[in-house]
Amino acid sequence: MALRMLVAAGCVLASPALAQEPDSGLEGTGGVEGRWEGSVVLPTGELPFAVTFERVDGGFSATMDIPVQGALGLPLTAVSYADGRVHFELDVPIGLAVWDGALSGDAIEGEFTQGAVTGTFSASRADLPEAEAEEPVPYRAEEVSFENGDVHLEGTLTLPEGTGPFPGVVLITGSGPQDRDEVVAGFPVFRLLSDHLTRQGSAVLRYDDRGVGGSTGSVSSSTTSDFAGDALAGLARLSEHPDVDPARIGFVGHSEGAIVASLAASRSDAVRFAVLLAGSTVPGTEILYEQSAAIQRASGVPEDRIEWNTDFQRRLFAALEAGEDLEVYREELGAAIREGIETLSEGQRAAISDVNSYVQAQIDGQINRVETPWFRFFLTYDPVEALRDTRVPVLALFGGLDLQVLVDQNRPPLEEALAGNPDVTVDVLPRANHLFQAATTGSPAEYALLEKRFVDGFLETISDWILARFGS
């Protein structure tokens, strides 16, 4: 998903790429294993999260999703469950976040702390998505690995029943470090997509992003251009399989993955088609201005604050591109955060025991993020450049309620850039959000609350389009 930069006094969890690996060998007695969804009640509001506990030798490991920040599969440390008490921690640059609570029935409740901020949290046991049920599937699955230079990538290849060769698809995730299933707010986007496409007759390769699972490297220190190399390496690995037809292989990319797909397709004749799901088609700066405003507006933020935030972004990004010192922007951001704190209720302000530490952590989290190689590339890269050079068949789908990649902003440049391509299909699913769920508002804050399924017709549109051109 496209990265947001919302200037507010709120969200204190950040920078998932720097989370530590989970501990092992911890004491545990059962009862907590599985997925839990809930929220942290912070001084400035609620922050939805999901945590998944898995049994390991002698205890548990756990990962966390924070959907509103696009943070998925974050490894947790100090995971323990004993005598009804549940404890886990997330180590991030702005301070160690700690959850400590008690399990009672199908609920975990307790206290949350991060530096000077204190709050409470609660989570309830979540039903596993359909694709996670332990049921036999009518296809084969193979663990595969491949290299792009010194980066090692690992994934899963699913192959239809019967004899090939089959058409082949490589799935490309959105922004941020994501695993091969692209799990967002408990919704395994790519696992469900892969399951459907494989059942319909296509071989599908999905892989862990850099620095996730068995893959090496780092997302934040890489760029979208680097990810195009990863995708092409995956395509080459797919084409080598004896049950895959190298003349019928292509990409399905989601969000930033759609940018990666068109960039990779413009670089290699091996790519025979590209499916672009909620892909942005304007430079990252323009995406962030519209995205931030739309999400803030859906959250009820006053217009004057939205205007200030957009103006601040414009000046900050310009200074970043010019190589200027960002110290003055740290000061302005700090002043805005302090102003936001003053609008809180007395009880909310009281939960921030050390305002100076809190403000500094917020400043560091936001400014440090924009200085990464990934963010710098994202700000200025124009996806239209690669789209103009994409001559293979293209299917582009948008969500009518998507607040992260707005259809009115991104559809016209796409259609103009692909005007010379003889095989282009563009469609908008009116009720869909950025994940192509049936949505109410489209806000990321809603993702975790929606049913873990795609909007009607989404899966069939993709598989029918592929099979109509490349058969099964």
C-alpha positions, 0 to 999 in steps of 0.5 A: 500500500502507498505510504501515508504521512499524517501529521498528528499527535496520535499514532506512536507505533512506527518503522516496522522494518527495524523490528527485531526477530522473535525470541524462542524457547519461552514458557507457554502452556497453550490457550493463546495460539492463533490470531487475535484482533483488537485495538490500543486505546491511546491518548489520541484515539484507538489504534487497531492491531492484530497479533498472531501467536504460533507455538514453537519449541518450548513456547510461542512466537508472534507477529503483529499487523498494524493496518493503518500504518501499512505495517504487516507481519512485525516480529514480536519479542519477549512473547510469553503466556503463563498462568493466564498472563500474556506479554509481548513487545515490539521494538521500534526506533521511537521506543519499545512498545509493551503489551501486558495483559490477561487472557479470559475466555476469548479476550485478552485485556491489559495495559499498553506502554511506550516510553511516556505514553500509557494506555489500555488494549483489548483483543478478541480471538479472530476467526481464521480466513477461509484459505487458512483452514486446514483443508485439502486443496486441489493443487500442488504447492512447492517451496521455491527460492531465487536470487536477484544479485546478492538478495535471496528471496523465498516463496511458494509456487502453487500448480494446478491439477493435471498436466501442464504446461500452465500459464504462470503468474507472479504476485507482487506485494504493495509497499512496506515489508510484507510476507508472501500472503500479503496479510493486511489487517488479518486479510490474506490478500495474496493467499486468497488470490493465489488460491483462486487463480491456481484453482482456475488453471494458472501456476502462481508464485508469491514470495516474501519481500526483502527482509521478511521470512526467508528473504534477505535484504531490506525494503526501506534501504531499497527502491521500487526499481530494485523490486522490479529486479526481484519480480523479474528474478521471480518470473525467471524462476517461474519460467524454468518450471517444467509445468509452466509455459514461459510464453504465457507468464506475467505479473499481478501487482497490488498497489506499489506492486502494480508500479513494480509490475509495469516497470518490470514489464517495460524492461523485459520481453519475457513478461507477457501480461500485467494485471495492475490492482489499485496502482498509482500512476502519478508521482509519490508526492501527488499520491501522498497529498491526495491520500492524506487529505482523503483519509483525514477527511474520512476521519473527521479532521478539520479542513484547516488542519488538512490544509496545513498538513498538505502545505507542510508535506509540500515544503518538506518534500521539496526540501528533501529533494533539494538536499536541505537540512530538515531541522526547521521542519522538525521544529514546525512538526513538533509545534503542530504535535504540541498543538494537537496535544492541547486539543485532547481531553484532560484524561488523554493529556494525563496519559502522556507522562512526558510530553517532551519525550513523546513529541520527540519520538513522534518527530523522529519517527516521521522525519526518519521515515522520509529520509530512507532510500525507498521514500526518496525514490517513491516521492519523485518516480512517475509510473507513467514512464514505464506504462508508456513502454508497456506493450503487453496486455494490461488489466487495471482494476481500481476500487471506487472507495479506495482512499489510498489510490484514488480512482479519479486521480489515477485512472486518467493518467493510466489510460492516457499512458496506455493509449497506444497499447491495443489490449487494455482493460480498465474497470472500477469496482464501485464498493471496493476499498484499497484491498478490494473488500466491500467497504463502507468508507474506504478508510484504512481504519476500517480494514480490520472490521470488514469481512475477510473476503473480496468484493463480488466479481473481483477474483473472477474478473482477474482469472477470466481476463487471464484465461481468455488470453492465455488459456488454461 
